[in-house]
């Protein structure tokens, strides 16, 4: 690695550290700046129809900006990770299997289809006599 590239990396890390120190400045209880602001303003999750403009609320679980992800794919909002979540991400993270209480539903046909599948499964099970 060249010295120039190494200097650029060190400079980037130092900038990141300074930014983190500014967010966790004395007097805010050690909370990151965004959490302090949200708590002070008493904001709920953006699922409730609020448009907060906070960077972490305008993305999916893995950081993809919402403008790149079609809202038709979004089926919920994770309050723990502060991001919208798609059906594939719910399956991968097993949120429903874990009965995660951080998951908030967003109006989406995914939930109706899921309820139909569950009802069909229950009906078939009753037919078999289990």
N, C-alpha and C positions, 0 to 999 in steps of 0.2 A: 504494500500500500504506500502510495506516495505521501510525502510530508504535507503537501498541499491538501490532499484529501483528508488526511488525519486532522489537520487544523480545522477544516470545515466541519468535520464530525464533532470535534471538541467544542467548537463554537455553537453548534446546534444543541448539544447537550447542555451547555451552560445557559443558553437562552431558555430551554425547557425548564431547568431548575429555577431560574429567576421567575418565570411565569408561575410555577407551582408555589414558590414562596410568597408571591404577591397574593395568590388566592387564599393561602392559609396564613394571612397576616394576623398578628396578635389582636385579640379583641373580638374575633368572630367564633370563638369556641372550638377552633380547630376544624370547623366544617369547611368544605370547599365552597367557593364563592357562589356557585349556582344553587347549591342546596340551601344556603342561607337566604338567598334572594327569594327562592320559591317558598320557603317556610314563612318568610316575613310577609309576602304578598298573599299567602293563604291560597295558593293556586291548587286546583285539583289536577287530575290527569287530563290531557288534551282529548281523551275519548269523550269527555262530557260536552264536547262542542267548543271548548275554548281553544283559541289559537294563541299560544304563548310566545312562539318565536324562539324558544330556547333551542339551542343546537342539538342537545341530546334527545329532545322530543320530536325532532323532525327527521328521524332516521329509523331504520329497522334495527332489529336486535344485533346484527353483525356490522352495523355502521353504514349500510347503504343508504344514501339520501333518499327521502321519499319521492322527490321529483323524478328519480330514476326507477323507482319501484311503483308500479301501478297500484293505486289504492284498492283495486279489486282483489289484489293478492293479500292484502292486510286483513287478518281475522281477529286480531287482539292487540292489547297493549300490556307490556310487562312493566309493572311498577318497580320491580327490583332493579332491572337493567335500564329503565327509562327509555324504552324503545318500542316501536311497533313490531309485531311479530306476524309472520306469514304461516300458512298451514304447514308447509314443509318444515319450517323452523320449530313449530309446535311438536310435530312428529319426531324430529331429530332430538329435541331436548326432553321429550316425553313429559311435557307440562301437564297434560290431562291425566296421564297415568300416575303422576306424582300428586295429583290434585293440588297443584300449585295455587296458593291463595293470592299471589301477586298478579295473576293473569286476569285481565278485564276483557270481556268480549266486545267486539266492534260489530256493528250490523253487517252481516255477510251471509250469503247463501250456504257457506261452509257449515254453519251451525245447524241450519235446517236439514241439510243432507245427513249430518251426523246423527241428529235425532231420529230421522227416518231409518237409518241403518240400525240404530239401537233398538227401535221398536220392532223392526223386522226380525232381528236376532232374538228378541224376547218372545215374539210370536212363534218362531220356529222351535224354540226351546220348549214352549208350552205344548205345542203339537206332539213333540216327542215324549212328553210326559215326565220330564225331569223336574 
